[in-house]
Amino acid sequence: MCSPEPINCFPVLVNILSNTFLRLFNSTARFRVWSELFYTGENPELKNYIFFGLFTYLLVLAAGLPPLFAMSSVEDYKVKS
């Protein structure tokens, strides 16, 4: 039923459960699940978009972390620990 990759087991399980519930309610409709990659080709534009999006996220994260450490030091100084 499932391949060794766990990412493929969940859609198959949902398909089995959904079709079972449809049969219990006497429905003629069926769900069909197939395993196919969403991203099947080399698209440099998409890679650049993902790279710059993650890079921007990391820059914002890196800009927000030093004030956290500074505030911790200031509070330690106030408490005189």
CNS distance restraints for C-alpha pairs under 8 A (distance, minus, plus):
assign (resid   1 and name CA) (resid   9 and name CA) 7.77 0.50 0.50
assign (resid   1 and name CA) (resid  12 and name CA) 7.27 0.50 0.50
assign (resid   2 and name CA) (resid   6 and name CA) 7.80 0.50 0.50
assign (resid   2 and name CA) (resid   8 and name CA) 6.32 0.50 0.50
assign (resid   2 and name CA) (resid   9 and name CA) 5.05 0.50 0.50
assign (resid   2 and name CA) (resid  12 and name CA) 6.97 0.50 0.50
assign (resid   3 and name CA) (resid   8 and name CA) 6.46 0.50 0.50
assign (resid   3 and name CA) (resid   9 and name CA) 7.00 0.50 0.50
assign (resid   5 and name CA) (resid   9 and name CA) 7.28 0.50 0.50
assign (resid   6 and name CA) (resid  10 and name CA) 7.20 0.50 0.50
assign (resid   7 and name CA) (resid  11 and name CA) 7.92 0.50 0.50
assign (resid   8 and name CA) (resid  12 and name CA) 6.69 0.50 0.50
assign (resid   8 and name CA) (resid  35 and name CA) 7.08 0.50 0.50
assign (resid   9 and name CA) (resid  13 and name CA) 6.05 0.50 0.50
assign (resid  10 and name CA) (resid  14 and name CA) 6.14 0.50 0.50
assign (resid  11 and name CA) (resid  15 and name CA) 6.07 0.50 0.50
assign (resid  11 and name CA) (resid  33 and name CA) 6.87 0.50 0.50
assign (resid  12 and name CA) (resid  16 and name CA) 6.21 0.50 0.50
assign (resid  12 and name CA) (resid  33 and name CA) 6.81 0.50 0.50
assign (resid  13 and name CA) (resid  17 and name CA) 6.17 0.50 0.50
assign (resid  14 and name CA) (resid  18 and name CA) 5.90 0.50 0.50
assign (resid  15 and name CA) (resid  19 and name CA) 6.08 0.50 0.50
assign (resid  15 and name CA) (resid  31 and name CA) 6.24 0.50 0.50
assign (resid  15 and name CA) (resid  32 and name CA) 6.81 0.50 0.50
assign (resid  15 and name CA) (resid  33 and name CA) 6.39 0.50 0.50
assign (resid  16 and name CA) (resid  20 and name CA) 6.10 0.50 0.50
assign (resid  17 and name CA) (resid  21 and name CA) 6.21 0.50 0.50
assign (resid  18 and name CA) (resid  22 and name CA) 6.17 0.50 0.50
assign (resid  18 and name CA) (resid  31 and name CA) 7.04 0.50 0.50
assign (resid  19 and name CA) (resid  23 and name CA) 6.16 0.50 0.50
assign (resid  19 and name CA) (resid  30 and name CA) 5.78 0.50 0.50
assign (resid  19 and name CA) (resid  31 and name CA) 6.22 0.50 0.50
assign (resid  20 and name CA) (resid  24 and name CA) 6.25 0.50 0.50
assign (resid  21 and name CA) (resid  25 and name CA) 6.40 0.50 0.50
assign (resid  22 and name CA) (resid  26 and name CA) 6.38 0.50 0.50
assign (resid  22 and name CA) (resid  27 and name CA) 5.28 0.50 0.50
assign (resid  22 and name CA) (resid  28 and name CA) 7.53 0.50 0.50
assign (resid  22 and name CA) (resid  29 and name CA) 7.07 0.50 0.50
assign (resid  22 and name CA) (resid  30 and name CA) 7.18 0.50 0.50
assign (resid  23 and name CA) (resid  27 and name CA) 5.68 0.50 0.50
assign (resid  23 and name CA) (resid  28 and name CA) 7.43 0.50 0.50
assign (resid  43 and name CA) (resid  47 and name CA) 6.47 0.50 0.50
assign (resid  44 and name CA) (resid  48 and name CA) 6.10 0.50 0.50
assign (resid  45 and name CA) (resid  49 and name CA) 6.21 0.50 0.50
assign (resid  46 and name CA) (resid  50 and name CA) 6.18 0.50 0.50
assign (resid  47 and name CA) (resid  51 and name CA) 6.01 0.50 0.50
assign (resid  48 and name CA) (resid  52 and name CA) 6.02 0.50 0.50
assign (resid  49 and name CA) (resid  53 and name CA) 6.00 0.50 0.50
assign (resid  50 and name CA) (resid  54 and name CA) 6.14 0.50 0.50
assign (resid  51 and name CA) (resid  55 and name CA) 5.98 0.50 0.50
assign (resid  52 and name CA) (resid  56 and name CA) 5.95 0.50 0.50
assign (resid  53 and name CA) (resid  57 and name CA) 6.26 0.50 0.50
assign (resid  54 and name CA) (resid  58 and name CA) 6.17 0.50 0.50
assign (resid  55 and name CA) (resid  59 and name CA) 6.21 0.50 0.50
assign (resid  56 and name CA) (resid  60 and name CA) 6.29 0.50 0.50
assign (resid  57 and name CA) (resid  61 and name CA) 6.17 0.50 0.50
assign (resid  58 and name CA) (resid  62 and name CA) 5.93 0.50 0.50
assign (resid  59 and name CA) (resid  63 and name CA) 6.08 0.50 0.50
assign (resid  60 and name CA) (resid  64 and name CA) 6.29 0.50 0.50
assign (resid  61 and name CA) (resid  65 and name CA) 6.39 0.50 0.50
assign (resid  62 and name CA) (resid  66 and name CA) 7.40 0.50 0.50
assign (resid  64 and name CA) (resid  68 and name CA) 7.20 0.50 0.50
assign (resid  65 and name CA) (resid  69 and name CA) 6.85 0.50 0.50
assign (resid  66 and name CA) (resid  70 and name CA) 6.24 0.50 0.50
assign (resid  67 and name CA) (resid  71 and name CA) 5.96 0.50 0.50
assign (resid  68 and name CA) (resid  72 and name CA) 6.26 0.50 0.50
assign (resid  69 and name CA) (resid  73 and name CA) 6.38 0.50 0.50
assign (resid  70 and name CA) (resid  74 and name CA) 6.25 0.50 0.50
assign (resid  71 and name CA) (resid  75 and name CA) 6.13 0.50 0.50
assign (resid  72 and name CA) (resid  76 and name CA) 6.20 0.50 0.50
assign (resid  73 and name CA) (resid  77 and name CA) 6.16 0.50 0.50
assign (resid  74 and name CA) (resid  78 and name CA) 6.25 0.50 0.50
assign (resid  75 and name CA) (resid  79 and name CA) 6.20 0.50 0.50
assign (resid  76 and name CA) (resid  80 and name CA) 5.85 0.50 0.50
assign (resid  76 and name CA) (resid  81 and name CA) 5.45 0.50 0.50
assign (resid  77 and name CA) (resid  81 and name CA) 6.54 0.50 0.50
